[in-house]
Amino acid sequence: MRTPHRYCLKCSKVETIATGQDVWPAGWTCSACGHVVEQREGISIFAPDLADTISGFDPKVFANLARIEEKHFWFLARNELLVGLIKKFFPSASRFLELGCGNGAVLKAVAALRSWEHIVGSDLHPTGLAYARARLPAGVSFAQMDARHIHASDAFDLVGAFDVIEHIDDDEAVLRSMRACTSTGGGAIVAVPQHPALWSRSDDLAHHKRRYRRGELEAKMQRSGYRILFSSSYTATLMPVMALNRLLVRHKGDNSAVDREFEVSPFVNRLFLAVLRAEVRLTLRRLRWPFGGSRVVVARAV
């Protein structure tokens, strides 16, 4: 395994990350140019000009998301799928970075999976990271950064981007940056919305740049230095419900049908959660679903 390094934001000076040291220590100062990484309430700030701007995502959404993520069937089932994939494909990974961790819903589940040497949550928006820090135990680090420019190399053996890169025009720049900060033999798990035909007002409100065609994400990851280990649709069992709701969104032309995706009755929430949990169990047995609202790809850094 190659030695992990970090890079100075200002002068690009390469600095070795010592064993047991945080990838981006609080108050890190460049030994070459003296640049001190800005700190806001204990969070390292690497892209201050973009912090909490509407750049692919509206930070005003975090407050509502923090409430919804704790109980909504889609978020709960997705967490179980992602944690299951980490256990299955990367049982010995010890250094984890999540890009676009937002409020920390997935990061919380990943942190509880095992004792990590390093676990870092990053996002463009400090607003989301403040919620995440309140959710996560001590020992989890946070960094505000542009996912296209991760200032480290060989620093992680697993990187996750869960419903993130569809918000970014140059998604391949993110994938290349992910690969550069991952040690060879490590891996990545990426989840995205799929099927352009499902595009609706929901995607507009989420500031999506695209929904992925089948095979598109896999090809981009391969070009970025990954070998695909597993790829499948998910939310396949609820695809008819999702497609119907998207049609209603287009027909009505307002946000009422969008709201219904998040504000469901307790009974419907329990029912859909049970359906998706059954789907997750089958997916983790390597069943590949040919269609579904989203796609998840697991890959090895080569």
HELIX and SHEET records of a PDB file:
HELIX    1   1 PRO A   48  LEU A   50  5                                   3    
HELIX    2   2 PRO A   59  VAL A   61  5                                   3    
HELIX    3   3 PHE A   62  ILE A   68  1                                   7    
HELIX    4   4 PHE A   73  PHE A   89  1                                  17    
HELIX    5   5 ALA A  105  ALA A  111  1                                   7    
HELIX    6   6 PRO A  126  ARG A  135  1                                  10    
HELIX    7   7 ILE A  165  HIS A  167  5                                   3    
HELIX    8   8 ASP A  171  ALA A  180  1                                  10    
HELIX    9   9 PRO A  196  LEU A  198  5                                   3    
HELIX   10  10 ARG A  201  LEU A  205  1                                   5    
HELIX   11  11 GLU A  216  ARG A  223  1                                   8    
HELIX   12  12 MET A  239  LYS A  252  1                                  14    
HELIX   13  13 SER A  256  PHE A  262  1                                   7    
HELIX   14  14 PRO A  266  LEU A  284  1                                  19    
SHEET    1   A 3 VAL A  14  THR A  16  0                                        
SHEET    2   A 3 HIS A   5  TYR A   7 -1                                        
SHEET    3   A 3 ALA A 152  SER A 153 -1                                        
SHEET    1   B 9 GLU A  38  ARG A  40  0                                        
SHEET    2   B 9 ILE A  43  ILE A  45 -1                                        
SHEET    3   B 9 SER A 141  GLN A 144  1                                        
SHEET    4   B 9 HIS A 118  ASP A 123  1                                        
SHEET    5   B 9 ARG A  95  LEU A  99  1                                        
SHEET    6   B 9 PHE A 156  PHE A 162  1                                        
SHEET    7   B 9 THR A 182  PRO A 193  1                                        
SHEET    8   B 9 SER A 294  ALA A 301 -1                                        
SHEET    9   B 9 TYR A 226  TYR A 234 -1                                        
END                                                                             
